[in-house]
């Protein structure tokens, strides 16, 4: 498939009809995102995918440090789990050749073909990830239930599963690296867990400083890591070069036929070699498709294959090495440097998952599935480098508790895989919808391609289902909790919007009232936040009722989120004059952007409106939500959960970057 796959032209469809008014102090001020999608094929948006060869080389180097950290540390534990894990198979030459064949073809089909050729084509204006894919497949409106809910539910649950993966990946990667000390001596065995916890706590502690500085080291470190993987593999491959024959898929087929159910269960461990596929797709927006593909085929894939072949050759000549085949590849003098290098690679892999959790949360919030959370940009040049204190703290607690609870990478491997296999299967289903409806592929073509991928996904999923009693329940429980939070917030916003719409005063009636009984006009500009472009903001009604004045300039401001990652400044602002000195302003953002209202107001170029930040006051409505069984709509416990989330959401002042000394909040109570 070419770099420009079949796609439809970018289309933007504005939602028609009145939508219920929503409170401006909540994320629903970004309500009702318009439907905008970009079919696969072009590297648009903020992707830095274009430039000279040197620029492309630097992007490929950076992709090594971010995109391939997860999949690049799989050799630490993948083959060990196949032969020494809970469902380990006997270390015989036939079994080793069969497992190597399955590993090779898993990397070819799942990563090289499915993700790098097909899934990466499904970009949403340059951004990837399951939420961006879901936004491509169905229009998501913040206060509407018009979208295909079965598809939204699939996408949300897939995103929720990635949070469980974000807890397990740092834990298993760092544990697997530190456990290399046990190969040299058992003296360190009691200290493996404390050392791992200390490294993880340190990793989360430095997140507030951002990755702009240390990120420059990631690529070179991963070059050393992948080169080391290749060298170690070649050094051991020489002892038994016949393992190269495992490229023949017949070895994998014979393995599955000969071992039956046991061989099928081993697929759950084979899957560990491809667990970075979803992270690869989610990070596409930072680098573009070409650098990710170049890094994979030029260095990552060859290095991984050579290392797995080397481990296979070692196992055939020394079956006892199954206890930790990766570290047994190294000579005794190189063990401690290898542990240090593996630890750095594991930290980099962890960093990629942590950053991914930030991006998912930001997208979910902007698409209307999570409340506002504090976001800090840690780089002046790289938009994707953000820090979210609340998510960072929760992930750190989850990772530390996971390490303390499972205590070894062997035990964690039992919990690892169920989340990623589920997300991969969901991605395939949504990809089929995008291929059919956005790219207009025929049903046979889209169905056959997606069908093959789904068959493989479900095979891996089935092999991992058996892990649920041994720890696979952990990411599922985490996903259910996150999914419940997301759907409760979405449903709560819909109900709240309906309640406010019931109380909303029509804007035409308001304008008629003030034309008949003109209030006193005072100097300055008053900005009243409105969750939709309909009705009169409650804060404006309260201001008139209590203060009996209007400012000389009144702005009814609505912030909405498009279903695209980014919006150009030229398309950021639209303004409409409703009456002399009264304007309706619409600010538009992408779901990967956080709004800065004062900056956007500076972009207004209308002859009748002038913006002076020093003479502008922002009026926000703050509704105190009361759970009420009388009104119905949600179960009582969900109403209480929604009210709690609303109360603890980041303040609108901080979220919209408003100057605190120029904000006035007007409160009211509202039953939901």
MARFIKOL-851640 format. One record per residue (C-alpha): x, y negated, z negated; residue number from 0. Coordinates in nm, 2 decimals. Layout:
MARFIKOL-851640
X,Y,Z,num
X,Y,Z,NUM
...
END
This chain:
MARFIKOL-851640
X,Y,Z,num
0.00,0.00,0.00,0
0.13,-0.34,0.09,1
0.19,-0.63,-0.16,2
-0.13,-0.78,-0.02,3
-0.38,-0.51,-0.08,4
-0.74,-0.54,0.04,5
-0.91,-0.82,-0.15,6
-1.19,-1.06,-0.14,7
-1.13,-1.43,-0.14,8
-1.14,-1.61,-0.47,9
-1.49,-1.69,-0.56,10
-1.63,-1.92,-0.83,11
-2.00,-1.89,-0.91,12
-2.14,-2.14,-1.16,13
-2.41,-2.00,-1.38,14
-2.75,-2.14,-1.30,15
-3.04,-2.22,-1.52,16
-3.05,-2.36,-1.87,17
-2.85,-2.17,-2.13,18
-2.92,-2.18,-2.50,19
-2.73,-2.45,-2.69,20
-2.46,-2.33,-2.91,21
-2.27,-2.50,-3.19,22
-1.97,-2.69,-3.09,23
-1.77,-2.61,-3.40,24
-1.74,-2.25,-3.29,25
-1.58,-2.07,-3.00,26
-1.91,-2.10,-2.83,27
-1.81,-2.45,-2.74,28
-1.63,-2.25,-2.48,29
-1.96,-2.09,-2.39,30
-2.09,-1.94,-2.07,31
-1.78,-1.88,-1.87,32
-1.84,-1.90,-1.50,33
-1.77,-1.60,-1.29,34
-1.45,-1.63,-1.11,35
-1.24,-1.34,-0.99,36
-0.94,-1.29,-0.77,37
-0.91,-0.96,-0.60,38
-0.58,-0.77,-0.60,39
-0.30,-0.87,-0.38,40
-0.17,-1.21,-0.44,41
0.05,-1.33,-0.71,42
-0.14,-1.64,-0.81,43
-0.22,-1.81,-1.14,44
0.09,-1.88,-1.34,45
0.28,-1.58,-1.22,46
0.64,-1.68,-1.15,47
0.64,-1.42,-0.87,48
0.78,-1.64,-0.60,49
1.13,-1.77,-0.56,50
1.47,-1.67,-0.42,51
1.66,-1.35,-0.48,52
1.83,-1.48,-0.78,53
1.51,-1.58,-0.94,54
1.36,-1.24,-0.86,55
1.66,-1.07,-1.02,56
1.62,-1.27,-1.34,57
1.25,-1.19,-1.36,58
1.33,-0.82,-1.31,59
1.59,-0.84,-1.59,60
1.33,-1.01,-1.82,61
1.07,-0.74,-1.73,62
1.31,-0.48,-1.85,63
1.31,-0.63,-2.20,64
0.93,-0.68,-2.23,65
0.75,-0.45,-1.99,66
0.95,-0.13,-2.04,67
1.04,-0.13,-2.40,68
0.76,0.11,-2.49,69
0.81,0.37,-2.22,70
1.18,0.33,-2.24,71
1.20,0.46,-2.60,72
0.99,0.77,-2.53,73
1.30,0.99,-2.48,74
1.35,0.95,-2.86,75
1.07,1.19,-2.93,76
0.88,1.31,-2.62,77
1.07,1.64,-2.54,78
1.12,1.70,-2.91,79
0.75,1.71,-2.96,80
0.70,1.95,-2.67,81
0.93,2.21,-2.83,82
0.94,2.12,-3.20,83
0.61,1.94,-3.27,84
0.28,2.06,-3.41,85
0.20,2.24,-3.08,86
0.56,2.31,-2.98,87
0.63,2.58,-2.72,88
0.91,2.83,-2.74,89
1.24,2.71,-2.60,90
1.29,2.94,-2.30,91
1.43,2.85,-1.96,92
1.09,2.89,-1.79,93
0.92,2.67,-2.05,94
1.19,2.41,-2.03,95
1.17,2.40,-1.65,96
0.79,2.38,-1.67,97
0.78,2.10,-1.92,98
1.04,1.90,-1.72,99
0.83,1.95,-1.41,100
0.52,1.81,-1.59,101
0.73,1.52,-1.73,102
0.86,1.43,-1.38,103
0.52,1.44,-1.21,104
0.35,1.25,-1.50,105
0.59,0.97,-1.44,106
0.54,0.98,-1.07,107
0.16,1.00,-1.06,108
0.06,0.80,-1.37,109
0.33,0.53,-1.37,110
0.47,0.51,-1.02,111
0.15,0.56,-0.82,112
-0.15,0.48,-1.05,113
-0.01,0.18,-1.23,114
0.27,0.03,-1.01,115
0.09,0.08,-0.68,116
-0.28,0.07,-0.75,117
-0.36,-0.08,-1.09,118
-0.12,-0.37,-1.06,119
-0.32,-0.48,-0.75,120
-0.62,-0.55,-0.98,121
-0.49,-0.88,-1.10,122
-0.73,-1.15,-1.23,123
-0.56,-1.46,-1.09,124
-0.22,-1.31,-1.17,125
-0.31,-1.17,-1.52,126
-0.34,-0.80,-1.61,127
-0.47,-0.60,-1.90,128
-0.80,-0.42,-1.96,129
-0.99,-0.74,-2.06,130
-0.88,-0.92,-1.75,131
-0.98,-0.62,-1.55,132
-1.32,-0.61,-1.72,133
-1.37,-0.98,-1.64,134
-1.31,-0.89,-1.28,135
-1.56,-0.61,-1.28,136
-1.86,-0.80,-1.44,137
-1.94,-1.16,-1.52,138
-1.91,-1.22,-1.89,139
-2.12,-1.51,-2.03,140
-2.06,-1.61,-2.38,141
-2.42,-1.64,-2.49,142
-2.58,-1.42,-2.23,143
-2.65,-1.05,-2.21,144
-2.67,-1.04,-1.83,145
-2.35,-0.86,-1.78,146
-2.35,-0.48,-1.74,147
-2.32,-0.38,-2.10,148
-2.20,-0.03,-2.04,149
-1.90,-0.17,-1.86,150
-1.84,-0.44,-2.13,151
-1.86,-0.17,-2.40,152
-1.60,0.04,-2.21,153
-1.37,-0.25,-2.17,154
-1.41,-0.37,-2.53,155
-1.35,-0.03,-2.67,156
-1.04,0.01,-2.45,157
-0.91,-0.32,-2.58,158
-0.99,-0.22,-2.94,159
-0.79,0.11,-2.90,160
-0.49,-0.10,-2.80,161
-0.48,-0.25,-3.15,162
-0.44,0.10,-3.29,163
-0.16,0.16,-3.04,164
-0.01,-0.17,-3.16,165
0.02,-0.03,-3.51,166
0.16,0.31,-3.42,167
0.41,0.22,-3.15,168
0.64,0.00,-3.37,169
0.62,0.26,-3.64,170
0.70,0.57,-3.43,171
0.96,0.39,-3.22,172
1.16,0.26,-3.52,173
1.12,0.58,-3.72,174
1.23,0.78,-3.42,175
1.54,0.57,-3.39,176
1.64,0.57,-3.76,177
1.58,0.94,-3.79,178
1.89,0.98,-3.57,179
2.09,0.93,-3.89,180
1.97,1.27,-4.01,181
2.15,1.44,-3.72,182
2.48,1.31,-3.85,183
2.41,1.37,-4.22,184
2.12,1.43,-4.45,185
2.26,1.17,-4.69,186
2.04,0.91,-4.53,187
1.72,1.12,-4.53,188
1.56,0.95,-4.84,189
1.64,0.61,-4.69,190
1.48,0.66,-4.35,191
1.13,0.53,-4.45,192
1.26,0.23,-4.66,193
1.50,0.13,-4.38,194
1.22,0.15,-4.12,195
0.99,-0.06,-4.34,196
1.26,-0.32,-4.39,197
1.32,-0.34,-4.01,198
0.95,-0.37,-3.94,199
0.89,-0.64,-4.21,200
1.19,-0.83,-4.07,201
1.05,-0.80,-3.71,202
0.71,-0.94,-3.81,203
0.88,-1.21,-4.03,204
1.06,-1.36,-3.73,205
0.75,-1.38,-3.51,206
0.67,-1.73,-3.61,207
1.00,-1.84,-3.45,208
0.89,-1.70,-3.12,209
1.08,-1.49,-2.87,210
1.21,-1.77,-2.66,211
1.56,-1.74,-2.80,212
1.59,-1.37,-2.88,213
1.40,-1.29,-2.56,214
1.71,-1.37,-2.35,215
1.88,-1.08,-2.52,216
1.61,-0.83,-2.45,217
1.69,-0.77,-2.08,218
2.07,-0.72,-2.13,219
2.01,-0.49,-2.43,220
1.77,-0.28,-2.23,221
2.01,-0.26,-1.94,222
2.26,-0.11,-2.18,223
1.99,0.12,-2.32,224
1.88,0.25,-1.98,225
2.24,0.29,-1.87,226
2.31,0.49,-2.18,227
2.01,0.71,-2.12,228
2.14,0.78,-1.77,229
2.50,0.85,-1.88,230
2.39,1.08,-2.16,231
2.16,1.27,-1.93,232
2.43,1.31,-1.66,233
2.69,1.42,-1.91,234
2.46,1.71,-2.02,235
2.31,1.78,-1.67,236
2.65,1.88,-1.55,237
2.64,2.18,-1.78,238
2.32,2.32,-1.62,239
2.25,2.13,-1.29,240
1.98,2.39,-1.20,241
1.72,2.20,-1.40,242
1.70,1.96,-1.10,243
1.48,2.23,-0.94,244
1.21,2.13,-1.19,245
1.11,1.86,-0.95,246
0.92,2.13,-0.78,247
0.56,2.10,-0.91,248
0.52,2.48,-0.90,249
0.72,2.50,-1.22,250
0.46,2.29,-1.40,251
0.17,2.49,-1.25,252
0.33,2.82,-1.35,253
0.39,2.68,-1.70,254
0.03,2.59,-1.75,255
-0.09,2.93,-1.60,256
0.15,3.14,-1.81,257
0.09,2.96,-2.14,258
-0.29,2.90,-2.11,259
-0.44,2.71,-2.40,260
-0.10,2.66,-2.57,261
0.04,2.51,-2.24,262
-0.26,2.28,-2.22,263
-0.19,2.15,-2.57,264
0.17,2.08,-2.48,265
0.03,1.82,-2.23,266
-0.05,1.61,-2.54,267
0.32,1.58,-2.60,268
0.41,1.55,-2.23,269
0.18,1.24,-2.23,270
0.42,1.06,-2.47,271
0.65,1.00,-2.17,272
0.39,0.76,-2.01,273
0.25,0.58,-2.31,274
0.38,0.24,-2.19,275
0.16,0.23,-1.88,276
-0.11,0.00,-2.03,277
0.15,-0.23,-2.18,278
0.31,-0.25,-1.83,279
-0.02,-0.36,-1.68,280
-0.10,-0.61,-1.97,281
0.24,-0.78,-1.92,282
0.20,-0.83,-1.55,283
0.10,-1.20,-1.58,284
0.44,-1.29,-1.73,285
0.65,-1.16,-1.44,286
0.44,-1.06,-1.13,287
0.42,-0.73,-0.96,288
0.75,-0.73,-0.76,289
0.99,-0.78,-1.06,290
0.81,-0.50,-1.25,291
0.83,-0.27,-0.96,292
1.19,-0.35,-0.88,293
1.29,-0.29,-1.25,294
1.11,0.05,-1.25,295
1.24,0.20,-0.93,296
1.59,0.05,-0.95,297
1.68,0.14,-1.31,298
1.40,0.25,-1.55,299
1.26,0.56,-1.36,300
1.60,0.70,-1.26,301
1.74,0.66,-1.61,302
1.44,0.82,-1.77,303
1.45,1.12,-1.53,304
1.82,1.17,-1.58,305
1.79,1.16,-1.96,306
1.50,1.41,-1.96,307
1.69,1.64,-1.73,308
1.99,1.61,-1.95,309
1.78,1.70,-2.26,310
1.63,2.00,-2.06,311
1.98,2.12,-1.97,312
2.09,2.09,-2.33,313
1.78,2.29,-2.45,314
1.85,2.57,-2.21,315
2.22,2.60,-2.32,316
2.14,2.53,-2.69,317
1.78,2.60,-2.80,318
1.86,2.49,-3.15,319
1.89,2.13,-3.03,320
1.51,2.12,-3.00,321
1.50,1.96,-3.35,322
1.62,1.63,-3.20,323
1.74,1.68,-2.84,324
1.79,1.31,-2.77,325
2.05,1.26,-3.04,326
2.21,1.60,-2.97,327
2.30,1.46,-2.63,328
2.55,1.23,-2.79,329
2.90,1.33,-2.90,330
2.96,1.31,-3.27,331
3.17,0.99,-3.24,332
2.89,0.81,-3.05,333
2.60,0.90,-3.29,334
2.60,0.59,-3.51,335
2.64,0.35,-3.22,336
2.36,0.53,-3.04,337
2.13,0.50,-3.35,338
2.21,0.12,-3.36,339
2.13,0.09,-2.99,340
1.81,0.30,-3.02,341
1.70,0.08,-3.31,342
1.74,-0.23,-3.10,343
1.55,-0.07,-2.82,344
1.28,0.03,-3.06,345
1.25,-0.32,-3.20,346
1.22,-0.46,-2.84,347
0.95,-0.20,-2.77,348
0.77,-0.31,-3.08,349
0.80,-0.67,-2.98,350
0.62,-0.60,-2.65,351
0.33,-0.44,-2.83,352
0.30,-0.72,-3.09,353
0.30,-0.98,-2.82,354
0.04,-0.78,-2.63,355
-0.18,-0.78,-2.94,356
-0.16,-1.16,-2.95,357
-0.26,-1.18,-2.58,358
-0.55,-0.94,-2.62,359
-0.68,-1.14,-2.92,360
-0.65,-1.47,-2.73,361
-0.84,-1.33,-2.43,362
-1.11,-1.17,-2.65,363
-1.16,-1.50,-2.84,364
-1.19,-1.70,-2.52,365
-1.43,-1.45,-2.36,366
-1.65,-1.48,-2.66,367
-1.58,-1.15,-2.85,368
-1.38,-1.28,-3.14,369
-1.40,-1.60,-3.36,370
-1.14,-1.87,-3.33,371
-0.80,-1.78,-3.46,372
-0.50,-2.00,-3.51,373
-0.26,-1.99,-3.21,374
0.08,-2.13,-3.20,375
0.28,-2.17,-2.88,376
0.64,-2.09,-2.95,377
0.80,-2.19,-2.62,378
0.77,-2.52,-2.43,379
0.82,-2.34,-2.10,380
0.67,-1.99,-2.13,381
0.29,-2.01,-2.19,382
0.26,-1.65,-2.27,383
0.49,-1.67,-2.58,384
0.24,-1.73,-2.86,385
0.22,-1.65,-3.23,386
-0.10,-1.57,-3.42,387
-0.04,-1.56,-3.80,388
-0.36,-1.37,-3.88,389
-0.30,-1.09,-3.63,390
0.07,-1.08,-3.72,391
-0.01,-1.02,-4.09,392
-0.27,-0.76,-4.01,393
-0.04,-0.57,-3.77,394
0.25,-0.58,-4.02,395
0.03,-0.44,-4.30,396
-0.10,-0.17,-4.06,397
0.25,-0.07,-3.94,398
0.40,-0.06,-4.29,399
0.11,0.15,-4.43,400
0.13,0.38,-4.12,401
0.51,0.44,-4.19,402
0.45,0.50,-4.56,403
0.15,0.73,-4.49,404
0.30,0.95,-4.22,405
0.67,0.92,-4.32,406
0.82,1.08,-4.00,407
0.79,1.03,-3.62,408
0.69,1.40,-3.60,409
0.38,1.33,-3.81,410
0.31,1.01,-3.62,411
0.33,1.18,-3.29,412
0.01,1.36,-3.39,413
-0.16,1.02,-3.42,414
-0.01,0.89,-3.10,415
-0.16,0.94,-2.76,416
-0.54,0.95,-2.83,417
-0.57,0.58,-2.81,418
-0.36,0.53,-2.49,419
-0.53,0.82,-2.31,420
-0.87,0.68,-2.38,421
-0.77,0.33,-2.26,422
-0.61,0.48,-1.94,423
-0.93,0.66,-1.86,424
-1.14,0.35,-1.92,425
-0.90,0.15,-1.70,426
-0.95,0.40,-1.42,427
-1.33,0.37,-1.44,428
-1.32,-0.01,-1.43,429
-1.07,0.00,-1.15,430
-1.32,0.20,-0.94,431
-1.58,-0.08,-0.99,432
-1.33,-0.35,-0.89,433
-1.22,-0.15,-0.58,434
-1.58,-0.10,-0.47,435
-1.72,-0.45,-0.55,436
-1.43,-0.69,-0.52,437
-1.22,-0.52,-0.25,438
-1.51,-0.35,-0.08,439
-1.34,-0.02,-0.05,440
-1.56,0.26,0.08,441
-1.71,0.50,-0.18,442
-1.51,0.80,-0.05,443
-1.18,0.61,-0.06,444
-1.23,0.45,-0.40,445
-1.39,0.76,-0.55,446
-1.12,1.00,-0.43,447
-0.84,0.78,-0.56,448
-1.00,0.70,-0.89,449
-1.12,1.06,-0.92,450
-0.77,1.20,-0.91,451
-0.65,0.95,-1.16,452
-0.95,1.01,-1.39,453
-0.90,1.39,-1.37,454
-0.54,1.35,-1.49,455
-0.65,1.10,-1.76,456
-0.91,1.33,-1.89,457
-0.67,1.63,-1.89,458
-0.43,1.42,-2.11,459
-0.72,1.30,-2.32,460
-0.84,1.66,-2.37,461
-0.49,1.77,-2.48,462
-0.47,1.49,-2.73,463
-0.82,1.54,-2.88,464
-0.68,1.83,-3.09,465
-0.46,1.57,-3.26,466
-0.76,1.40,-3.42,467
-0.75,1.60,-3.75,468
-0.37,1.56,-3.78,469
-0.37,1.18,-3.75,470
-0.54,1.10,-3.42,471
-0.83,0.97,-3.63,472
-0.62,0.66,-3.72,473
-0.63,0.47,-3.39,474
-1.00,0.58,-3.35,475
-1.10,0.44,-3.68,476
-0.90,0.11,-3.61,477
-1.07,0.09,-3.27,478
-1.42,0.14,-3.42,479
-1.36,-0.13,-3.68,480
-1.23,-0.38,-3.41,481
-1.51,-0.28,-3.17,482
-1.77,-0.34,-3.44,483
-1.63,-0.68,-3.51,484
-1.62,-0.78,-3.14,485
-1.98,-0.67,-3.07,486
-2.11,-0.83,-3.39,487
-1.95,-1.16,-3.30,488
-2.09,-1.15,-2.95,489
-2.44,-1.06,-3.06,490
-2.43,-1.31,-3.34,491
-2.34,-1.59,-3.11,492
-2.63,-1.50,-2.88,493
-2.87,-1.50,-3.17,494
-2.73,-1.83,-3.31,495
-2.75,-1.99,-2.96,496
-3.12,-1.89,-2.95,497
-3.19,-2.04,-3.29,498
-3.02,-2.37,-3.20,499
-3.21,-2.37,-2.87,500
-3.53,-2.35,-3.06,501
-3.43,-2.66,-3.25,502
-3.27,-2.85,-2.96,503
-3.42,-3.19,-2.86,504
-3.43,-3.23,-2.48,505
-3.17,-3.48,-2.36,506
-3.43,-3.65,-2.13,507
-3.65,-3.72,-2.43,508
-3.35,-3.85,-2.63,509
-3.25,-4.09,-2.35,510
-3.61,-4.21,-2.31,511
-3.63,-4.28,-2.69,512
-3.31,-4.49,-2.70,513
-3.42,-4.68,-2.39,514
-3.75,-4.78,-2.57,515
-3.59,-4.84,-2.91,516
-3.23,-4.92,-2.84,517
-3.01,-4.86,-3.15,518
-2.72,-5.09,-3.25,519
-2.42,-5.02,-3.03,520
-2.08,-5.03,-3.21,521
-1.73,-5.05,-3.06,522
-1.54,-4.74,-2.98,523
-1.61,-4.39,-2.83,524
-1.80,-4.12,-3.00,525
-1.75,-3.76,-2.87,526
-2.02,-3.51,-2.97,527
-1.94,-3.15,-2.91,528
-2.21,-2.95,-2.74,529
-2.19,-2.57,-2.68,530
-2.38,-2.60,-2.36,531
-2.47,-2.86,-2.10,532
-2.83,-2.86,-2.21,533
-3.01,-3.05,-2.48,534
-2.90,-3.31,-2.73,535
-2.61,-3.21,-2.97,536
-2.75,-3.17,-3.32,537
-2.46,-3.39,-3.45,538
-2.58,-3.68,-3.23,539
-2.93,-3.65,-3.36,540
-2.81,-3.65,-3.72,541
-2.59,-3.95,-3.65,542
-2.88,-4.15,-3.51,543
-3.11,-4.04,-3.79,544
-2.87,-4.13,-4.07,545
-2.65,-4.41,-3.94,546
-2.89,-4.57,-3.69,547
-2.61,-4.66,-3.45,548
-2.46,-4.55,-3.12,549
-2.10,-4.62,-3.01,550
-2.05,-4.83,-2.69,551
-1.93,-4.51,-2.52,552
-2.10,-4.18,-2.61,553
-1.96,-3.85,-2.47,554
-2.16,-3.52,-2.48,555
-1.87,-3.28,-2.45,556
-1.89,-2.92,-2.35,557
-1.59,-2.68,-2.33,558
-1.64,-2.37,-2.12,559
-1.42,-2.08,-2.04,560
-1.39,-1.96,-1.68,561
-1.35,-1.59,-1.61,562
-1.00,-1.66,-1.48,563
-0.68,-1.68,-1.68,564
-0.59,-2.04,-1.60,565
-0.75,-2.35,-1.46,566
-0.55,-2.63,-1.28,567
-0.57,-2.98,-1.43,568
-0.73,-3.10,-1.11,569
-1.03,-2.88,-1.19,570
-1.02,-2.93,-1.56,571
-1.27,-3.22,-1.60,572
-1.61,-3.31,-1.46,573
-1.81,-3.61,-1.58,574
-2.17,-3.72,-1.53,575
-2.32,-4.06,-1.63,576
-2.65,-4.00,-1.81,577
-2.73,-4.36,-1.91,578
-2.53,-4.68,-1.95,579
-2.24,-4.59,-2.18,580
-2.35,-4.23,-2.22,581
-2.16,-3.95,-2.04,582
-2.17,-3.58,-2.02,583
-1.82,-3.43,-1.98,584
-1.74,-3.07,-1.90,585
-1.39,-2.94,-1.98,586
-1.30,-2.60,-1.82,587
-1.03,-2.36,-1.94,588
-0.91,-2.02,-1.84,589
-0.94,-1.73,-2.09,590
-0.56,-1.73,-2.14,591
-0.56,-2.10,-2.23,592
-0.63,-2.27,-2.56,593
-0.81,-2.60,-2.53,594
-0.65,-2.94,-2.60,595
-0.94,-3.19,-2.58,596
-0.75,-3.52,-2.63,597
-0.51,-3.42,-2.36,598
-0.79,-3.32,-2.13,599
-0.98,-3.65,-2.20,600
-0.68,-3.84,-2.07,601
-0.74,-3.67,-1.73,602
-1.08,-3.85,-1.68,603
-1.07,-4.09,-1.39,604
-1.41,-4.24,-1.38,605
-1.48,-4.61,-1.31,606
-1.73,-4.64,-1.59,607
-1.54,-4.45,-1.86,608
-1.22,-4.54,-2.04,609
-1.05,-4.32,-2.30,610
-0.86,-4.48,-2.59,611
-0.75,-4.21,-2.84,612
-0.71,-4.47,-3.12,613
-1.07,-4.58,-3.08,614
-1.23,-4.24,-3.04,615
-1.42,-4.05,-3.31,616
-1.52,-3.68,-3.28,617
-1.84,-3.56,-3.43,618
-1.87,-3.19,-3.50,619
-2.17,-2.99,-3.62,620
-2.10,-2.74,-3.90,621
-2.38,-2.50,-3.95,622
-2.39,-2.30,-4.27,623
-2.52,-1.96,-4.16,624
-2.76,-1.77,-4.38,625
-2.83,-1.40,-4.33,626
-3.21,-1.36,-4.31,627
-3.39,-1.03,-4.28,628
-3.71,-1.22,-4.18,629
-3.57,-1.34,-3.85,630
-3.44,-1.00,-3.73,631
-3.19,-0.96,-3.45,632
-2.92,-0.77,-3.63,633
-2.88,-0.53,-3.92,634
-2.84,-0.72,-4.26,635
-2.48,-0.60,-4.29,636
-2.39,-0.72,-3.95,637
-2.55,-1.06,-4.02,638
-2.34,-1.09,-4.33,639
-2.03,-0.99,-4.14,640
-2.10,-1.25,-3.87,641
-2.16,-1.52,-4.13,642
-1.83,-1.43,-4.30,643
-1.64,-1.44,-3.97,644
-1.80,-1.78,-3.89,645
-1.70,-1.91,-4.23,646
-1.34,-1.80,-4.19,647
-1.28,-1.89,-3.83,648
-1.02,-2.15,-3.75,649
-1.16,-2.50,-3.78,650
-1.27,-2.66,-3.46,651
-1.04,-2.96,-3.54,652
-0.74,-2.73,-3.52,653
-0.86,-2.51,-3.24,654
-0.95,-2.80,-3.01,655
-0.63,-3.00,-3.11,656
-0.84,-3.29,-3.25,657
-0.67,-3.55,-3.46,658
-0.79,-3.47,-3.82,659
-0.82,-3.84,-3.92,660
-1.07,-3.90,-3.63,661
-1.31,-3.61,-3.70,662
-1.65,-3.64,-3.87,663
-1.84,-3.32,-3.95,664
-2.22,-3.32,-4.00,665
-2.35,-3.01,-4.17,666
-2.68,-2.82,-4.17,667
-2.81,-2.48,-4.27,668
-2.93,-2.22,-4.02,669
-3.09,-1.88,-4.07,670
-2.98,-1.60,-3.83,671
END
